[in-house]
Amino acid sequence: MKFRRRPPPCPQAVTYRSVPAAVAAGCQVITLLDGGGRDIGHLDYQVCHTCRAAHVSTIAIAGPWQGMGLGREALHRATDLWPGYAWSTSRQSAEGRKFFAAMADETGMDFVPGADGCPHITAPPRGKDAPPP
């Protein structure tokens, strides 16, 4: 059973901007912007409706903004759109493992590390280090 805990207090000035995929199972991005419109983080993910699978390629929050629940909120915004889908993640750092373990505990969803999700999720991520399309 999925449930959401009350989010920790975070700056009200943060805006979440979503960019949907241009193609089936393509990359989607949620960008976090501060009150001045500056990029302070992003969540890159892909969703395959055929396989009911989703894959988090990247989640990154700028250092000063970490620990405020912003990544948690971004992930909820993505997962809430497709209940019942199987979610996986790219290989995780130690911090990433802690984050996804906490999110798995909170949501009741498994975030399988190092998996590709499904054979349809093949497009490269659109994160900060990815080449432009």
C-alpha positions as CSV (number, residue, x, y, z in Angstrom):
1,M,0.0,0.0,0.0
2,K,1.4,3.3,-1.0
3,F,1.2,6.3,1.3
4,R,2.9,9.7,1.6
5,R,4.4,11.0,4.7
6,R,4.0,14.6,5.5
7,P,6.9,16.4,3.7
8,P,9.6,18.1,5.7
9,P,9.5,21.9,5.6
10,C,11.1,23.2,2.4
11,P,11.3,26.5,0.7
12,Q,8.0,27.6,-0.8
13,A,9.8,29.3,-3.7
14,V,10.8,26.0,-5.3
15,T,9.0,25.3,-8.6
16,Y,8.8,21.9,-10.3
17,R,8.8,22.0,-14.1
18,S,7.9,18.8,-15.9
19,V,8.9,18.0,-19.5
20,P,7.1,14.9,-20.9
21,A,8.7,12.4,-23.2
22,A,8.7,13.2,-26.9
23,V,8.6,9.5,-27.9
24,A,7.3,6.3,-26.3
25,A,9.5,5.2,-23.4
26,G,11.5,8.4,-23.9
27,C,13.2,10.6,-21.3
28,Q,11.1,12.8,-19.1
29,V,12.5,15.4,-16.8
30,I,11.3,17.2,-13.7
31,T,13.5,20.3,-13.1
32,L,13.5,22.1,-9.8
33,L,13.9,25.9,-9.9
34,D,14.6,28.2,-7.0
35,G,12.7,31.5,-6.6
36,G,15.0,33.2,-9.1
37,G,14.4,30.6,-11.8
38,R,17.8,29.0,-11.3
39,D,18.1,25.2,-11.8
40,I,18.7,23.5,-8.4
41,G,18.0,19.9,-9.3
42,H,16.4,17.4,-11.7
43,L,14.9,14.0,-11.9
44,D,15.3,12.2,-15.3
45,Y,13.2,9.1,-15.8
46,Q,11.5,7.0,-18.5
47,V,8.2,5.2,-18.5
48,C,7.1,2.3,-20.7
49,H,3.3,1.9,-20.7
50,T,3.6,-1.4,-22.6
51,C,5.6,-3.1,-19.8
52,R,4.2,-0.9,-17.0
53,A,7.8,-0.2,-16.1
54,A,9.6,3.0,-15.2
55,H,13.3,3.8,-14.7
56,V,15.0,6.6,-12.9
57,S,18.1,7.6,-14.8
58,T,19.3,10.5,-12.6
59,I,18.2,12.4,-9.5
60,A,20.3,15.3,-8.4
61,I,19.8,18.2,-6.0
62,A,22.3,21.0,-5.6
63,G,24.2,20.7,-2.3
64,P,22.7,23.6,-0.4
65,W,19.2,22.3,-1.2
66,Q,19.7,18.7,-0.1
67,G,18.0,17.3,2.9
68,M,14.8,19.5,2.4
69,G,12.7,16.8,0.8
70,L,13.0,18.2,-2.7
71,G,14.2,15.0,-4.3
72,R,11.5,13.1,-2.4
73,E,8.8,15.4,-3.8
74,A,10.2,15.2,-7.3
75,L,10.1,11.4,-7.1
76,H,6.6,11.4,-5.8
77,R,5.5,13.6,-8.6
78,A,6.8,11.1,-11.1
79,T,5.6,7.9,-9.4
80,D,2.2,9.3,-8.6
81,L,1.4,9.5,-12.3
82,W,1.8,5.8,-12.9
83,P,0.6,3.8,-9.9
84,G,1.3,0.1,-10.1
85,Y,4.3,0.5,-12.4
86,A,7.6,-1.3,-11.5
87,W,10.3,1.2,-10.9
88,S,14.0,0.7,-11.3
89,T,17.1,3.0,-11.0
90,S,20.5,3.4,-12.4
91,R,23.4,2.1,-10.3
92,Q,23.4,4.1,-7.1
93,S,26.0,5.8,-4.9
94,A,26.0,5.3,-1.2
95,E,23.7,8.3,-0.8
96,G,21.5,7.1,-3.6
97,R,21.1,3.7,-1.9
98,K,20.0,5.4,1.3
99,F,17.6,7.7,-0.5
100,F,15.9,4.9,-2.5
101,A,15.8,2.6,0.5
102,A,13.9,5.4,2.4
103,M,11.6,5.9,-0.6
104,A,10.9,2.2,-0.9
105,D,10.0,2.1,2.8
106,E,7.8,5.1,2.4
107,T,6.0,4.1,-0.8
108,G,6.0,0.3,-0.6
109,M,7.6,0.3,-4.1
110,D,10.8,-1.4,-5.0
111,F,13.4,0.7,-6.7
112,V,15.6,-2.0,-8.2
113,P,19.2,-0.6,-8.6
114,G,21.2,-1.2,-11.7
115,A,18.3,-2.4,-13.8
116,D,17.2,-1.1,-17.2
117,G,13.5,-1.4,-16.5
118,C,12.4,-3.0,-19.7
119,P,13.6,-3.5,-23.3
120,H,11.7,-0.4,-24.5
121,I,13.6,1.9,-22.2
122,T,16.7,2.4,-24.3
123,A,17.0,6.2,-24.9
124,P,19.9,7.9,-23.2
125,P,19.2,10.1,-20.3
126,R,18.8,13.8,-20.8
127,G,20.6,14.8,-17.6
128,K,23.2,17.5,-17.3
129,D,26.0,15.3,-18.7
130,A,24.1,13.9,-21.6
131,P,24.7,15.4,-25.1
132,P,22.0,17.6,-26.5
133,P,19.3,15.9,-28.7
